[in-house]
Amino acid sequence: MVRLSGSQAHTIAQQITGRPAGHAALLQFCALTDPRDGLTIDRGYVVFFKAPRSFTGQDVAELQVHGSPAVTDKLIDACVALGARLAEPGEFTWRAFEAGKLDLVQVEALADLIAAQSETQRLTALQQLDGGLSAQIAKLRAPLLAALAQVEARLDFAAEPHLAHLDPAPLLADLAELHTKMIELAGTAQAGQVRLRGARVVLFGAPNAGKSTLLNALVGLDRALVDPRPGTTRDTLEVQTAPQGVLITWIDTAGVREAEDPVERAGTARAQSEVERADVVLWCRSANSKDSDDLPVPRTQAVLLQVATKTDLGAGPPEQIAVAAPGGAGVGALRDHVVAVVRELARGPRSAEVVISRERHRHALIAAAAGLERARAGLANGLELELVAADLHDAADELGEMLGTFATDAVLGAIFSSFCIGK
């Protein structure tokens, strides 16, 4: 399908198809010809959409042809010759955003929907594209703007008798409730990210703890180099699978120990960095070695699972999950356990109707909540209303930037650059 959008879209499509644009949203069968030589390009369909009832809010024409490169290249060439130009990456979506067809959260959701690889990803992106998260943000922003209006009314009309006094008690209660809701929504970030991007599961441990062998067993592929000598793995290795439909990125890391070798020290630093970004950490310790006992507990906010490896050579502690990767013993059970943990992470807080899925959303909510807290403290302590109003403005602007109402060029550029041409 070749899509044209803009003031000349219908004119160009009519010249190629010979069909009138008067029948909006009606699929018309036609011969598509190149007006330069009158030769047929292909036989297919054309459908016209009139502004503002289109994806971009502009006049749009869509030409549907057989999908061979020769046909589409010739059709695009004919369109360009008649005055069109190739779209920039994400330009159709950008025009939809400018026309108010999508807010910025929905734009991000569309990008996530296009990139979805699993049913969970599809459903989560679709919920946000349908406006679920946007509606939640609007519910938070409306009472915030109402509170701001109350404060500013006292500033703008201070001489009016009925506005001379502001009772802070009900306003403080409203702001406290709003602050709680913002923090709760920000707390759904991990669940949303796990749903949309899958979980990062990091294998961590001392050298020769059997991490690479376990990785190969977990993913069912011979991806990691295995050698009995310690220190074989010097860098991280990522493998993505979807056991039971749950998207997981398994990450093998270098063995962690005190080392003089600068390359090995760099590998240790990368291992720790991956642990800090992980959703789940498999802390692997060889059942037949005491070397792992000296390794401190990983510093992480992730779910930490203790795994006793190489149990075919010795028994591990009873509190650890036991595996013997070369023969596959315990590997399936470990994989199932990780899937169950990831599913629980994806559920998020039980009270959450919707979840956020991007770090940008979390930062905006945390910043808005901080502005609310400053305003509430100022109001409670009798601070000048001008300063309270400024803090409420900051909070409202953070939510506005989240939706795109006040988004900066840098934010817009980062988001739209993720789209491919034609979207």
PyMOL commands that set and color helices and strands:
alter all, ss='L'
color gray80, all
select helices_A, chain A and resi 9-17+69-81+91-98+104-115+119-129+132-156+161-163+168-186+189-197+211-219+243-245+262-277+291-294+325-327+331-347+359-380+385-403+409-416
alter helices_A, ss='H'
color red, helices_A
select strands_A, chain A and resi 2-5+28-34+39-49+60-64+199-205+237-241+248-252+280-286+303-309+321-322
alter strands_A, ss='S'
color yellow, strands_A
deselect
rebuild
show_as cartoon
